[in-house]
Amino acid sequence: MTAVTDPPIRRDGRSQRKCDAFFALTDSLHISTRRVSVRFPKVTTLRSFLQLVFFLLFLFLLLRTEFRGTFAAAAGDLRLRYPVSFFFQLDPLIALSNALATRALYRGLLWTLVILIPTFLLGRFFCGWICPLGSLNHFFGSLNSEEKRGKQLIESNRYKRWQTTKYYLLIIGACAALFGAGIAGWLDPFSLLVRSLSLSILPATSYGLRAFLGVLAHSPFAWLQIAGNLLHYVLGSLFLSLKQPYFREGVWLGLIFIAVLSVNLRITRFWCRALCPLGALLGMASRWSLIGLVRNKEHCNDCNQCLLRCQGGDDPVGGRGWRQPECHLCMNCVDQCPEHALTFKFFPRQPPASANLQRRKVLTAVATGAACIPLFRSTPGFAAERNERLLRPPGALAEDEFLARCIHCGECMKVCPNNALHPSWTEAGLEGLWTPVMVPRIGYCEPSCVLCSQVCPTGAIWEINASQKGWTVDISRSAKPVRLGTAFYDRGRCLPWAMATDCIVCEEWCPTSPKAVFLTPASVLDAAGNVKQVKQPNIDPSRCVGCGACEYACPVQDRPAVYITSVGESRSPTNQILLSRKKA
């Protein structure tokens, strides 16, 4: 009995090519005859997607930090529709600085527990998955450059001693806050990003786009004019402000921001590794996290490919202790390993390496933070010789409390509809660097606007409403309107006083009721000796609130004939023209 076998399958060249194509397709789809397996997206792909989502959310909220309506059409108190301080409420560094400086926690900052609690359990996921500035540094750090190729790239991604600098900066900022100085905002990533984008990058971009759209609008070609109008409509609703903003010190803020991003071309995420105090705080919180990086020694062939894309400089390579406080959980090392020898597991057996802070440097940082207050406040500019043009926003606290809370973020300057608030330079001394100061010559304070007090994330500008501000009602009947300062006249430059020329612009612009500017008829002699009747302006200090409208509108261009000083401000009981006497 002979066995029955299947006849051999004869394939021509065309059939063979079809079979090869089929098997190649099944291999690419990971489909086998025994089981079906589905290829899931990589963790790094999910991380990149979330980084993009959070950065776009941050940019959207930043662009919405603006009042786009008209004050005449606004009914009731002006409010923004979106929570523009959302990211600041998630910032543990801001919450820590605010709590140490004020012995309390401002409203909304308790949301930082949403970041802190998972950090204790998982590690510095915030730096690698959420932080917008970290995402920017990640993007620029991933770009190829001549300084980061081959062995140079591997060596630059190893752990360096200078990465502990951020921990000492955190200690300095925390000690300074404990003694009443909010200097942590200088290096806080959200403050840096909002300040740089709002006061420099976005205004410069807006100026360039407006110039480009102007060229299209004046083009001799009709289709270019139509395209320009369409672009202006789209960009106007999404990006461009109602008018071009200008900010003092914007050039320096922009150069600092560009330098922070540019250094990534040489050292990946240098800011995050060496200077970011928020990263240091989260690194300290992640020291006892439940997950850790585990290396399979049997599979690892010491190829060092895990160092090619390491973002934190945390030494995921074998032979060295993995430094968990430096790891951003970017998962690049796991994705890059060709032997799949690296994995993140819960409760790893091998403890990670610590930050290795030196006791002497820690004590030096503590002493430096404590010494900031007497150094800052023993120089002119704080109390002994306060700048007369130090005009704070309405609702600002007393100067010492204001400097303890302000984080130099620039949100109040971004939201000001009249472009009146600008970053200070020397007006408030070194401690007040980049804090908000009103510059009336560029913009004045709108009577019904309190948006700056709404967006302040720390309460340095206490939230008030229009009725509490007291400028939209009868000043003579208002109990205590918020006063920013008092107006004064330079009669040697005022047209009716010095040049026998009619001018009542300041009186027309004065928004208070009754007006703080009143006109006095006077007979003066002109250059020909003729008698001329003019109306000379004067200030009633009991009605003036220091809004700056008169200085803004003064037609004398180079230096206005009327100007605002901080004397008479309601936030200071001593900075007054005449101290009131208590009745017996």
C-alpha positions, 0 to 999 in steps of 0.5 A: 500500500503506497502513501498518498501525497499531495502533488507538488505545487508548481508556481510560475514567476508571477505566482512566486512574486505574489506569494513573496509580496503577501509574506512581506505584507504579513511580516510588516503587519506582524500577522502570523498564521498562529496568532494575530499581534497588533503593533501599538504606538511607542511610549515616546510617540505618546509623550511627544503627542502630549508635549504638543498638546500641552504646549498648544494649550499653553500658547492658546491660553497665553494668546487669550490673555487679552481683552479684545472687546470695547470698554463702551460695550462691556457691561459690568466687570470685565472678565476673561473667558479662559483660566489664563493662570492655569499653568501657574496653578500647577507650578509647585515652585510658585506655591512653595515661594508664595507659602514661604513668603506670605505664610499662606497659600494664595487661592488656586495654588493648591492645585499643585498637588495634582503635580506633586503627588504623582511626582512622589509616586512616578518621578519627574514626569512633569518635566518630560511630558507637560512643561511647555519650556521643557518641550521647547528645550526638548525640541531644540535639543533634538536638533543636530549640530556640529557640537553633538555628533558621535562620541561628543553626543554620548559624552555630553549626555552623561551626568555632569557635576554642574547639574547640581547647580539647580538645587543650590538655586532652589535653596537660594530662592526658597531662603530668600522667599522665607525672608520676604523676597520673591526672586524665585520667579526670575528662574521659574520656567513658566514665569520665564516663558510667559515673560519672554513670549508676552513681552518680546517674542510675540510683539516682535512676531506681531510687528513682522506680520503687520509689516508683511500684511501691509505690503500685501495690502498695498500691492498693485495686484488684486489677488495679493490684496485679497490674500492679505485681507484674508490673512489679516482676518484669520491672524487677527482673530487668532494671533494679532492684538488689536494694536501693536504692543510695545514693551520696555526691556523687551530686547533683553528679555528676548535675547535671554530667551533665545540664549536659553534655547540656543544653548541646547544646540551644544548641551541637550536641555541645559536649562532643565539640567543645570538651572531650572529650580522647578526641576530641582524641586521635582527631582527632590520629590521624585527621589523616593518614587515607586518606579525605577529604571532596570537594566538586564545585564544579560541582554546589554552589550554596552553599546551606549545607544541609550545615551544618544537621546537621553534628555536628563543626563541621568546615566541610564547606561550600565556600569553607573548608578542611574540618577532618578532625580535627573530623569525626565521620564522621556523613555528615549533610552528604552526606545533607543536600546536595540537589545531591549535591556532597559525597562521601567519597573515598580519597586526596583531592587537596585536603589538609584543614585542621589543628587550628591549635594555638598554640605558646604555648598548647601550652607553657602546657598542658604547664606546667599538666600538669607543675605539677599534681603539686606543687600537688596533693601539697604540700597536706594530704591526700596525705602530711602530713595524710592523712585517717583515714577514707581507706579504700580498697577491698581490693587497692588499691595504695599511694596514689601508685600508686593515684592514678596509675592510678585514672580515677575511673570508678566501676565499683568503686562500682557493683559493690559489693554492700553499697553500701560504696564511694562517690566521695570529696570531700575525703578524698584531696585534689583529686587524689583527687576521685571516687576510691573510699572505703569508708563503713562506716556505709552499707555494709561490705566482704563477706569473700568479695567481690573484685568491685571488683578484677575490674572495675577497668580500669586495675589501681588495684585489683589483681585478687585472689581470696578466698584472697588477701584472706584473710578467709574463713580463720583470720586467725591462720593467714593469712600476710598478710590484706588489711587496710583499717584498724583499728577503735576504740571511743569508750567515751564512746558505747559502751552497755556502757562508758558506760551500763551497757547490755548490747550485743554487736552488734559482736561478733556482726557481726565476720566474722573467725575468730577474732573481732577483737572480744572481750568482757570481763565487768565489774561496773558501777554503773547510775544507781540505784547497783546493781551490774550485770554487762555484757560490754564489747567490745574490739578485737584489732588483730592480728585486725582487718581493717577490714571495717567490719561493726562500725561498720555494725551499731552501734546508736548511730545518729547517730555510732557507738561503734565506727569504722574508720580507715585505720591498719594498712592493708596497702597502706602500710608506714608507716601502722601502729599500731606499726612492727614491729622487724626482728630482728637 
